[in-house]
Amino acid sequence: MATAPTPVRHRPTITRTAGDVGAVYQFACPCGATGEEQAARRMALVDLNEHVLSLPKVPAAQQCRTPRTHGNQLWEPCGLCADQTSLFDLEVS
């Protein structure tokens, strides 16, 4: 029986390395996406943000209600909060 592939967690980071002229910054994600070598960290952060924005939107039923507690990013589905109903229904009819 084949098991379902584990989803890739998008946890991009920016690394600083020595370039030809000086320090260069580059973002890399565990999914395999990398940015160009940039002269400034801020420019590598722009590449990182473009990558995060290109990810598919998480359905409302799978979004995390407490990302800091559960350790999820806003662009990742939450296994703990997925398809859970809220304790109190505060919607006004």
C-alpha distance (Angstrom), angle and dihedral (degrees) to the residues before:
residue distance angle dihedral
M1 . . .
A2 3.79 . .
T3 3.76 117.9 .
A4 3.76 123.3 -138.3
P5 3.81 113.5 -99.9
T6 3.76 114.3 -106.4
P7 3.78 111.7 -110.9
V8 3.78 117.6 -112.6
R9 3.78 113.0 -112.4
H10 3.76 110.7 -136.0
R11 3.79 103.7 -137.3
P12 3.82 103.2 152.7
T13 3.79 119.7 -168.1
I14 3.77 135.1 -171.9
T15 3.79 117.8 -129.9
R16 3.78 129.2 -164.8
T17 3.78 119.3 -142.9
A18 3.78 136.6 166.0
G19 3.78 114.0 -93.9
D20 3.79 133.6 -174.4
V21 3.81 94.3 -84.4
G22 3.79 101.5 23.5
A23 3.77 141.3 -57.5
V24 3.80 117.5 -11.8
Y25 3.78 128.6 -166.1
Q26 3.78 127.0 -147.0
F27 3.77 133.5 174.0
A28 3.80 121.2 -135.6
C29 3.79 130.6 -176.2
P30 3.82 128.2 -160.2
C31 3.83 87.8 -121.2
G32 3.81 88.0 70.1
A33 3.80 99.3 -102.2
T34 3.80 116.0 134.4
G35 3.75 133.3 177.3
E36 3.75 131.0 -136.3
E37 3.78 120.7 -85.2
Q38 3.79 106.4 -91.7
A39 3.80 131.3 -164.2
A40 3.81 93.2 -135.7
R41 3.80 132.3 42.8
R42 3.79 89.6 -132.2
M43 3.82 90.5 60.7
A44 3.83 91.1 50.7
L45 3.81 87.9 50.0
V46 3.82 88.7 57.0
D47 3.83 88.8 55.1
L48 3.81 90.0 48.4
N49 3.81 91.7 50.6
E50 3.82 91.4 49.2
H51 3.80 89.1 53.7
V52 3.81 92.5 50.0
L53 3.81 91.4 47.9
S54 3.81 90.6 51.2
L55 3.82 91.7 59.3
P56 3.82 116.7 102.1
K57 3.80 115.5 -94.2
V58 3.80 115.4 -102.0
P59 3.82 112.4 -119.2
A60 3.80 114.1 -110.5
A61 3.82 92.0 -115.2
Q62 3.84 90.8 58.9
Q63 3.81 99.6 42.7
C64 3.79 117.6 116.4
R65 3.79 116.8 -112.8
T66 3.82 94.2 -162.3
P67 3.82 107.9 28.3
R68 3.81 95.1 169.6
T69 3.79 92.8 54.2
H70 3.80 95.5 43.0
G71 3.82 95.3 40.3
N72 3.81 95.3 -123.6
Q73 3.75 130.0 139.7
L74 3.81 120.3 -131.8
W75 3.81 91.3 -107.5
E76 3.84 94.6 54.2
P77 3.81 127.6 82.6
C78 3.79 114.9 -119.9
G79 3.79 118.4 -129.2
L80 3.80 91.2 -160.8
C81 3.80 98.2 50.0
A82 3.82 97.9 34.6
D83 3.79 113.2 124.8
Q84 3.81 92.9 -10.4
T85 3.78 119.1 142.8
S86 3.77 118.1 -133.1
L87 3.79 118.6 -102.1
F88 3.78 93.5 -124.2
D89 3.77 122.8 31.9
L90 3.80 100.7 -138.0
E91 3.78 96.7 171.2
V92 3.77 114.3 119.5
S93 3.79 113.9 -131.2
